[in-house]
């Protein structure tokens, strides 16, 4: 599998975002972000066990990834972005998740 420079994968990066990043929450997602000093953004999608079982968590991550894919051309470069599913995401549709993510990103100033 090839290395993807736009995906957060190391514990130190996650720890940095949790420690010194800023957060913004909306109905279905929480967005944590921090400047990364690079010329591109990096992202990760998380769903904890509070969201539900494995099937529900995987669906939540898929919904967030698809919603992000639709708006990624508008994302400001140079940021590490962590999307965390809230327990309210279970049973929602893609349009609702996309609207929630767009709202949180707009509040965070991450959309160009």
N, CA and C of each residue as an Amber inpcrd file, in Angstrom:
protein
   336
   0.8370000  -1.1810000   0.0000000   0.0000000   0.0000000   0.0000000
   0.8810000   1.2420000   0.0000000   0.5820000   2.1720000  -0.8590000
   1.3920000   3.3840000  -1.0010000   1.1360000   4.3450000   0.1610000
   2.1430000   5.1210000   0.4960000   2.0230000   6.1330000   1.5450000
   1.1700000   7.2830000   1.0410000   0.1660000   7.6860000   1.8140000
  -0.6950000   8.8090000   1.4360000  -0.3610000  10.0010000   2.3250000
   0.2120000  11.0530000   1.7640000   0.6510000  12.1940000   2.5830000
  -0.5070000  13.0040000   3.1700000  -1.7380000  12.7760000   2.7020000
  -2.8690000  13.5780000   3.1940000  -3.6330000  12.9020000   4.3360000
  -3.0970000  11.7930000   4.8690000  -3.7840000  11.0590000   5.9360000
  -2.9430000  11.1060000   7.2120000  -3.5940000  11.4660000   8.3170000
  -2.9260000  11.4310000   9.6220000  -2.8460000   9.9900000  10.0890000
  -1.6580000   9.5540000  10.5220000  -1.5670000   8.1690000  10.9510000
  -0.6830000   7.9420000  12.1750000   0.0860000   8.9350000  12.5930000
   1.0060000   8.7190000  13.7080000   0.4530000   9.2700000  15.0180000
   0.7050000   8.5540000  16.0970000   0.1990000   8.9450000  17.4100000
   0.6600000  10.3470000  17.7980000   1.8840000  10.6910000  17.4630000
   2.3880000  12.0210000  17.8360000   1.5800000  13.1400000  17.1760000
   1.1160000  12.8940000  15.9430000   0.3030000  13.9030000  15.2610000
  -1.0580000  14.0550000  15.9420000  -1.6590000  12.9210000  16.3140000
  -2.9430000  12.9680000  17.0100000  -2.7880000  13.6630000  18.3620000
  -1.7220000  13.3030000  19.0950000  -1.4740000  13.9100000  20.4010000
  -1.3050000  15.4210000  20.2810000  -0.5950000  15.8730000  19.2400000
  -0.3840000  17.2960000  19.0070000  -1.7130000  18.0170000  18.7840000
  -2.6010000  17.3970000  18.0090000  -3.9090000  18.0120000  17.7380000
  -4.7370000  18.0590000  19.0190000  -4.7500000  16.9590000  19.7730000
  -5.5160000  16.9330000  21.0180000  -4.9840000  17.9620000  22.0160000
  -3.6540000  18.1240000  22.0720000  -3.0550000  19.0010000  23.0780000
  -3.1750000  20.4780000  22.7120000  -2.8540000  20.8360000  21.4740000
  -2.7930000  22.2600000  21.1470000  -3.6870000  22.6570000  19.9790000
  -4.5630000  21.7720000  19.5660000  -5.4740000  22.1130000  18.4780000
  -6.7180000  22.8240000  18.9720000  -7.4820000  23.3390000  18.0360000
  -8.7480000  23.9930000  18.3560000  -9.8830000  23.0770000  17.9300000
 -11.0140000  23.1630000  18.6090000 -12.1240000  22.2840000  18.2630000
 -13.3910000  23.0780000  18.0120000 -14.2320000  22.4820000  17.2100000
 -15.5390000  23.0540000  16.9120000 -16.4990000  21.8880000  16.7580000
 -17.6370000  21.9690000  17.3930000 -18.5670000  20.8540000  17.2780000
 -19.8500000  21.2940000  16.6030000 -20.4890000  20.3430000  15.9910000
 -21.7870000  20.5610000  15.3770000 -22.6620000  19.3670000  15.7490000
 -23.8210000  19.2590000  15.1570000 -24.7810000  18.2410000  15.5710000
 -24.2480000  16.8110000  15.4510000 -23.5390000  16.5120000  14.3550000
 -23.1120000  15.1320000  14.1060000 -21.6120000  14.9050000  14.2020000
 -20.8110000  15.9680000  14.1500000 -19.3510000  15.7970000  14.1610000
 -18.6730000  16.8230000  15.0620000 -17.4600000  16.4730000  15.4820000
 -16.5570000  17.4030000  16.1540000 -15.3370000  17.5240000  15.2490000
 -14.8900000  18.7460000  15.0050000 -13.7250000  18.9860000  14.1550000
 -12.6150000  19.5800000  15.0140000 -11.4860000  18.8850000  15.0790000
 -10.3000000  19.4130000  15.7390000  -9.2990000  19.7620000  14.6500000
  -8.6270000  20.9000000  14.8010000  -7.6810000  21.3040000  13.7540000
  -6.4990000  22.0390000  14.3580000  -5.4180000  22.0000000  13.6000000
  -4.1660000  22.6210000  14.0280000  -3.3100000  22.8410000  12.7900000
  -2.5860000  23.9470000  12.7480000  -1.6760000  24.2060000  11.6270000
  -0.5670000  23.1660000  11.6390000  -0.1800000  22.6860000  10.4450000
   0.8480000  21.6430000  10.3950000   2.1570000  22.1010000   9.7460000
   2.2180000  23.3170000   9.2200000   3.4520000  23.8170000   8.6210000
   3.7790000  23.2070000   7.2720000   2.8530000  22.4630000   6.6880000
   3.0570000  21.8540000   5.3720000   2.2480000  22.6280000   4.3290000
   2.4580000  22.2900000   3.0680000   1.7100000  22.9820000   2.0060000
   0.4240000  22.2480000   1.6370000   0.0450000  21.2450000   2.4340000
  -1.1960000  20.5140000   2.1920000  -1.8360000  20.1630000   3.5320000
  -3.0990000  19.8180000   3.4840000  -3.7800000  19.4130000   4.7140000
  -3.6450000  17.9080000   4.9040000  -3.8130000  17.4890000   6.1550000
  -3.8780000  16.0610000   6.4810000  -5.1470000  15.8550000   7.2850000
  -5.7480000  14.6710000   7.1460000  -7.0360000  14.4380000   7.7700000
  -7.1340000  13.0390000   8.3530000  -8.0860000  12.8670000   9.2760000
  -8.3980000  11.5540000   9.8350000  -9.8570000  11.5690000  10.2710000
 -10.4830000  10.3970000  10.2380000 -11.8910000  10.2440000  10.5940000
 -12.0000000   9.2040000  11.6920000 -12.6010000   9.5780000  12.8310000
 -12.6920000   8.6820000  13.9720000 -14.1400000   8.5020000  14.4120000
 -14.4430000   7.3210000  14.9090000 -15.7370000   7.0460000  15.5320000
 -15.4650000   6.1380000  16.7250000 -15.7750000   6.6170000  17.9170000
 -15.5030000   5.8270000  19.1120000 -16.6130000   4.8070000  19.3420000
 -16.4380000   3.9790000  20.3460000 -17.4380000   2.9540000  20.6380000
 -18.7310000   3.5460000  21.1630000 -18.7050000   4.8210000  21.5600000
 -19.9360000   5.4920000  21.9870000 -20.9150000   5.6290000  20.8270000
 -20.3910000   5.6450000  19.6120000 -21.2340000   5.7940000  18.4170000
 -22.0750000   4.5450000  18.2000000 -21.5200000   3.3750000  18.4810000
 -22.2670000   2.1260000  18.3110000 -21.3200000   0.9750000  18.0340000
 -21.8870000  -0.0970000  17.4910000 -21.0980000  -1.2700000  17.1490000
 -20.2310000  -1.0240000  15.9320000 -19.4980000  -2.0360000  15.5170000
 -18.5400000  -1.9020000  14.4150000 -19.2140000  -1.4350000  13.1230000
 -20.3680000  -1.9940000  12.8170000 -21.0690000  -1.6310000  11.5810000
 -21.4620000  -0.1590000  11.6120000 -21.9910000   0.2940000  12.7260000
 -22.4080000   1.6910000  12.8680000 -21.2130000   2.6360000  12.7980000
 -20.1100000   2.2510000  13.4600000 -18.9130000   3.0980000  13.4340000
 -18.3320000   3.1860000  12.0290000 -18.2660000   2.0570000  11.3260000
 -17.7450000   2.0790000   9.9590000 -18.6260000   2.9200000   9.0500000
 -19.9390000   2.8220000   9.2270000 -20.8500000   3.6330000   8.4230000
 -20.6430000   5.1190000   8.7240000 -20.4480000   5.4620000   9.9860000
 -20.2080000   6.8550000  10.3720000 -18.9440000   7.3810000   9.6970000
 -17.8780000   6.5770000   9.7060000 -16.6330000   7.0050000   9.0460000
 -16.8310000   7.1580000   7.5400000 -17.5570000   6.2220000   6.9330000
 -17.8230000   6.3170000   5.4880000 -18.6220000   7.5740000   5.1600000
 -19.6250000   7.8860000   5.9820000 -20.4150000   9.0990000   5.7610000
 -19.5350000  10.3490000   5.8440000 -18.6590000  10.3940000   6.8400000
 -17.7840000  11.5560000   6.9910000 -16.8010000  11.6610000   5.8220000
 -16.2420000  10.5280000   5.3930000 -15.2920000  10.5450000   4.2690000
 -15.9630000  11.0120000   2.9860000 -17.1630000  10.5070000   2.7170000
 -17.8790000  10.9030000   1.5050000 -18.2520000  12.3870000   1.5620000
 -18.6970000  12.8510000   2.7030000 -19.0380000  14.2630000   2.8590000
 -17.8060000  15.1380000   2.6610000 -16.6730000  14.7010000   3.2170000
 -15.4350000  15.4560000   3.0510000 -14.9990000  15.4830000   1.5900000
 -15.1440000  14.3560000   0.9120000 -14.7420000  14.2690000  -0.4970000
 -15.4650000  15.3190000  -1.3360000 -16.7170000  15.5780000  -1.0120000
 -17.5030000  16.5430000  -1.7770000 -17.0430000  17.9780000  -1.5600000
 -16.3900000  18.2510000  -0.4300000 -15.9980000  19.6350000  -0.1440000
 -14.4920000  19.8380000  -0.0240000 -13.6860000  18.8080000  -0.3250000
 -12.2570000  18.9240000  -0.0520000 -11.5530000  19.9680000  -0.9080000
 -12.0950000  20.3290000  -2.0490000 -11.4650000  21.3620000  -2.8800000
 -11.5250000  22.7390000  -2.2130000 -12.4180000  22.8980000  -1.2260000
 -12.5830000  24.1730000  -0.5340000 -11.7820000  24.2700000   0.7640000
 -11.0720000  23.2050000   1.1380000 -10.3490000  23.1790000   2.4160000
  -9.0460000  23.9710000   2.3140000  -8.7710000  24.7450000   3.3560000
  -7.5360000  25.5290000   3.4300000  -6.3400000  24.5990000   3.6090000
  -5.2690000  24.7610000   2.8460000  -4.0900000  23.9010000   3.0190000
  -3.3160000  24.2670000   4.2890000  -2.4190000  23.3710000   4.6890000
  -1.5490000  23.6470000   5.8310000  -2.1750000  23.3440000   7.1770000
  -3.1840000  22.4790000   7.2100000  -3.8650000  22.1600000   8.4600000
  -3.9240000  20.6490000   8.6690000  -3.8890000  20.2310000   9.9280000
  -4.2180000  18.8590000  10.3060000  -5.6490000  18.9070000  10.8150000
  -6.5060000  18.0610000  10.2630000  -7.9250000  18.0920000  10.6090000
  -8.3600000  16.7060000  11.0700000  -9.0170000  16.6660000  12.2080000
  -9.5020000  15.4190000  12.7860000 -11.0170000  15.5150000  12.8970000
 -11.7210000  14.5980000  12.2360000 -13.1790000  14.5550000  12.2960000
 -13.5750000  13.4250000  13.2300000 -14.3560000  13.7360000  14.2480000
 -14.7950000  12.7300000  15.2120000 -16.3160000  12.6630000  15.1640000
 -16.8400000  11.4570000  14.9370000 -18.2920000  11.2680000  14.8780000
 -18.8780000  11.3690000  16.2750000 -20.0130000  12.0460000  16.3890000
 -20.7420000  12.0880000  17.6590000 -21.7770000  10.9680000  17.6490000
 -22.2690000  10.6040000  18.8000000 -23.2210000   9.4880000  18.8710000
 -24.5180000   9.7890000  18.1190000 -24.8130000  11.0680000  17.8750000
 -26.0320000  11.4480000  17.1510000 -25.9660000  11.0810000  15.6680000
 -24.7930000  10.7110000  15.1630000 -24.6220000  10.4360000  13.7360000
 -25.3070000   9.1330000  13.3080000 -25.5410000   8.2280000  14.2530000
 -26.1480000   6.9330000  13.9190000 -27.5290000   7.1390000  13.3140000
 -27.7450000   6.5460000  12.1510000 -29.0490000   6.6050000  11.5030000
 -29.2990000   7.8320000  10.6560000 -28.2900000   8.6810000  10.4690000
 -28.4860000   9.8800000   9.6420000 -28.0400000   9.6150000   8.2150000
 -28.3750000  10.5410000   7.3320000 -28.0160000  10.4230000   5.9250000
 -26.8020000  11.2560000   5.5850000 -26.3090000  11.0570000   4.3910000
 -25.0930000  11.7400000   3.9400000 -25.2930000  13.2600000   3.8710000
 -26.4580000  13.6990000   3.4190000 -26.7010000  15.1410000   3.2860000
 -26.6500000  15.8400000   4.6380000 -27.2020000  15.1990000   5.6760000
 -27.1790000  15.7940000   7.0160000 -25.7620000  15.8710000   7.5600000
 -24.9930000  14.8130000   7.3550000 -23.6140000  14.7860000   7.8330000
 -22.7830000  15.8280000   7.0860000 -22.9910000  15.9240000   5.7870000
 -22.2510000  16.9230000   4.9990000 -22.5630000  18.3350000   5.4710000
 -23.8280000  18.6330000   5.7290000 -24.2170000  19.9610000   6.2080000
 -23.5770000  20.2530000   7.5650000 -23.5540000  19.2640000   8.4360000
 -22.9540000  19.4210000   9.7600000 -21.4460000  19.6650000   9.6520000
 -20.7780000  18.8860000   8.7990000 -19.3350000  19.0560000   8.6120000
 -19.0220000  20.4130000   8.0040000 -19.8000000  20.8080000   7.0030000
 -19.5740000  22.1090000   6.3510000 -19.7330000  23.2420000   7.3590000
 -20.7590000  23.1440000   8.2010000 -21.0000000  24.1650000   9.2230000
 -19.8350000  24.2400000  10.2130000 -19.3590000  23.0840000  10.6800000
 -18.2490000  23.0640000  11.6420000 -16.9640000  23.6000000  11.0010000
 -16.7160000  23.2310000   9.7550000 -15.5200000  23.7210000   9.0670000
 -15.5990000  25.2330000   8.8360000 -16.7890000  25.7130000   8.5160000
 -16.9770000  27.1490000   8.2940000 -16.7330000  27.9140000   9.5910000
 -17.2840000  27.4040000  10.7120000 -17.0770000  28.0450000  12.0230000
 -15.5930000  28.0540000  12.4030000 -14.8670000  27.0260000  11.9770000
 -13.4480000  26.9020000  12.3000000 -12.5700000  27.7560000  11.3880000
 -13.1280000  28.2680000  10.3120000 -12.3500000  29.0570000   9.3590000
 -11.4830000  28.2040000   8.4550000 -11.8720000  26.9450000   8.2450000
 -11.0620000  26.0480000   7.4360000 -11.4930000  25.9930000   5.9700000
 -12.6060000  26.6020000   5.6360000 -13.0410000  26.6370000   4.2390000
 -12.5030000  27.9060000   3.5880000 -12.0560000  27.7890000   2.3460000
 -11.5280000  28.9470000   1.6320000 -12.6720000  29.7620000   1.0700000
